Amino acid sequence: QVQLVESGGGLVQPGGSLRLSCAAAGSILGIYTMGWYRQAPGKQRELVARISSGGSTFYASSVKGRFTISKDDAKNTEYLQMSSLKPEDTAVYYCNQYPPIVVGGSAYWGQGTQVTVSS
């Protein structure tokens, strides 16, 4: 059964930091590439960062140098450390496989975690 549970979001001032976590059911982190995505109001969901089963990483240009993706295979948990946050980072953040898991013909998404960057 697919289950991805995101946590760690909140309200933070510009320049602040947050660490997001994603708990995955089953040992998928050691098998699949995992990613963090985000969706801002009125915008399409976009890939923020991804990490391969072997630990190779990729970042969107908008977050490179500010965000760090990591994972703990033993804990089936993925992380996104976000620093130097900007108001434009405000969005609901989701974790998923890369590409996203498809269930019944549609992409599966968890509930996400809201990140709001505002003074």
TORKOL-4160 file (C-alpha; in steps of 0.2 Angstrom, whole numbers, padded with zeros to 4 digits, m for minus):
119
<pt num="1" X="0000" Y="0000" Z="0000"/>
<pt num="2" X="0007" Y="0017" Z="m0005"/>
<pt num="3" X="0009" Y="0029" Z="0009"/>
<pt num="4" X="0019" Y="0045" Z="0010"/>
<pt num="5" X="0017" Y="0057" Z="0025"/>
<pt num="6" X="0025" Y="0074" Z="0024"/>
<pt num="7" X="0028" Y="0085" Z="0040"/>
<pt num="8" X="0039" Y="0099" Z="0046"/>
<pt num="9" X="0031" Y="0114" Z="0037"/>
<pt num="10" X="0026" Y="0130" Z="0045"/>
<pt num="11" X="0027" Y="0149" Z="0045"/>
<pt num="12" X="0044" Y="0156" Z="0044"/>
<pt num="13" X="0052" Y="0173" Z="0041"/>
<pt num="14" X="0062" Y="0177" Z="0025"/>
<pt num="15" X="0079" Y="0171" Z="0027"/>
<pt num="16" X="0074" Y="0157" Z="0039"/>
<pt num="17" X="0076" Y="0138" Z="0039"/>
<pt num="18" X="0064" Y="0123" Z="0039"/>
<pt num="19" X="0067" Y="0105" Z="0038"/>
<pt num="20" X="0054" Y="0094" Z="0030"/>
<pt num="21" X="0052" Y="0075" Z="0033"/>
<pt num="22" X="0043" Y="0062" Z="0022"/>
<pt num="23" X="0040" Y="0045" Z="0030"/>
<pt num="24" X="0037" Y="0032" Z="0017"/>
<pt num="25" X="0028" Y="0015" Z="0019"/>
<pt num="26" X="0040" Y="0001" Z="0014"/>
<pt num="27" X="0058" Y="0001" Z="0009"/>
<pt num="28" X="0056" Y="0011" Z="m0007"/>
<pt num="29" X="0070" Y="0024" Z="m0003"/>
<pt num="30" X="0083" Y="0012" Z="m0007"/>
<pt num="31" X="0075" Y="0006" Z="m0023"/>
<pt num="32" X="0068" Y="0022" Z="m0031"/>
<pt num="33" X="0073" Y="0039" Z="m0035"/>
<pt num="34" X="0063" Y="0051" Z="m0023"/>
<pt num="35" X="0059" Y="0069" Z="m0025"/>
<pt num="36" X="0052" Y="0084" Z="m0016"/>
<pt num="37" X="0039" Y="0094" Z="m0026"/>
<pt num="38" X="0029" Y="0110" Z="m0022"/>
<pt num="39" X="0014" Y="0118" Z="m0028"/>
<pt num="40" X="0011" Y="0137" Z="m0025"/>
<pt num="41" X="m0007" Y="0144" Z="m0026"/>
<pt num="42" X="m0012" Y="0146" Z="m0045"/>
<pt num="43" X="0003" Y="0137" Z="m0051"/>
<pt num="44" X="0007" Y="0119" Z="m0057"/>
<pt num="45" X="0016" Y="0107" Z="m0046"/>
<pt num="46" X="0035" Y="0107" Z="m0049"/>
<pt num="47" X="0050" Y="0097" Z="m0044"/>
<pt num="48" X="0061" Y="0105" Z="m0032"/>
<pt num="49" X="0074" Y="0091" Z="m0029"/>
<pt num="50" X="0077" Y="0073" Z="m0031"/>
<pt num="51" X="0089" Y="0060" Z="m0024"/>
<pt num="52" X="0093" Y="0043" Z="m0032"/>
<pt num="53" X="0093" Y="0027" Z="m0023"/>
<pt num="54" X="0112" Y="0029" Z="m0024"/>
<pt num="55" X="0112" Y="0046" Z="m0017"/>
<pt num="56" X="0115" Y="0057" Z="m0032"/>
<pt num="57" X="0105" Y="0073" Z="m0031"/>
<pt num="58" X="0097" Y="0086" Z="m0042"/>
<pt num="59" X="0090" Y="0103" Z="m0038"/>
<pt num="60" X="0079" Y="0115" Z="m0047"/>
<pt num="61" X="0089" Y="0131" Z="m0051"/>
<pt num="62" X="0077" Y="0141" Z="m0040"/>
<pt num="63" X="0083" Y="0132" Z="m0025"/>
<pt num="64" X="0100" Y="0126" Z="m0029"/>
<pt num="65" X="0112" Y="0131" Z="m0015"/>
<pt num="66" X="0098" Y="0134" Z="m0003"/>
<pt num="67" X="0090" Y="0117" Z="m0001"/>
<pt num="68" X="0097" Y="0100" Z="0003"/>
<pt num="69" X="0089" Y="0084" Z="0000"/>
<pt num="70" X="0094" Y="0069" Z="0010"/>
<pt num="71" X="0087" Y="0052" Z="0015"/>
<pt num="72" X="0089" Y="0038" Z="0028"/>
<pt num="73" X="0085" Y="0022" Z="0020"/>
<pt num="74" X="0085" Y="0013" Z="0037"/>
<pt num="75" X="0071" Y="0024" Z="0043"/>
<pt num="76" X="0062" Y="0025" Z="0026"/>
<pt num="77" X="0062" Y="0044" Z="0028"/>
<pt num="78" X="0067" Y="0058" Z="0016"/>
<pt num="79" X="0072" Y="0075" Z="0021"/>
<pt num="80" X="0072" Y="0093" Z="0013"/>
<pt num="81" X="0083" Y="0105" Z="0023"/>
<pt num="82" X="0078" Y="0123" Z="0017"/>
<pt num="83" X="0088" Y="0138" Z="0021"/>
<pt num="84" X="0088" Y="0156" Z="0016"/>
<pt num="85" X="0070" Y="0155" Z="0013"/>
<pt num="86" X="0061" Y="0167" Z="0002"/>
<pt num="87" X="0043" Y="0172" Z="0000"/>
<pt num="88" X="0042" Y="0164" Z="m0017"/>
<pt num="89" X="0046" Y="0147" Z="m0008"/>
<pt num="90" X="0028" Y="0148" Z="m0001"/>
<pt num="91" X="0019" Y="0132" Z="m0007"/>
<pt num="92" X="0013" Y="0115" Z="m0001"/>
<pt num="93" X="0027" Y="0103" Z="m0002"/>
<pt num="94" X="0025" Y="0085" Z="m0007"/>
<pt num="95" X="0037" Y="0070" Z="m0007"/>
<pt num="96" X="0035" Y="0056" Z="m0020"/>
<pt num="97" X="0045" Y="0045" Z="m0031"/>
<pt num="98" X="0052" Y="0052" Z="m0047"/>
<pt num="99" X="0043" Y="0051" Z="m0058"/>
<pt num="100" X="0027" Y="0051" Z="m0046"/>
<pt num="101" X="0019" Y="0035" Z="m0041"/>
<pt num="102" X="0004" Y="0031" Z="m0052"/>
<pt num="103" X="m0011" Y="0022" Z="m0043"/>
<pt num="104" X="m0027" Y="0018" Z="m0054"/>
<pt num="105" X="m0021" Y="0029" Z="m0068"/>
<pt num="106" X="m0018" Y="0044" Z="m0058"/>
<pt num="107" X="m0003" Y="0051" Z="m0049"/>
<pt num="108" X="m0003" Y="0048" Z="m0030"/>
<pt num="109" X="0000" Y="0062" Z="m0019"/>
<pt num="110" X="0000" Y="0063" Z="0000"/>
<pt num="111" X="m0007" Y="0077" Z="0010"/>
<pt num="112" X="0008" Y="0088" Z="0008"/>
<pt num="113" X="0015" Y="0101" Z="0021"/>
<pt num="114" X="0012" Y="0119" Z="0020"/>
<pt num="115" X="0027" Y="0131" Z="0020"/>
<pt num="116" X="0024" Y="0149" Z="0022"/>
<pt num="117" X="0038" Y="0162" Z="0021"/>
<pt num="118" X="0032" Y="0179" Z="0027"/>
<pt num="119" X="0037" Y="0193" Z="0038"/>
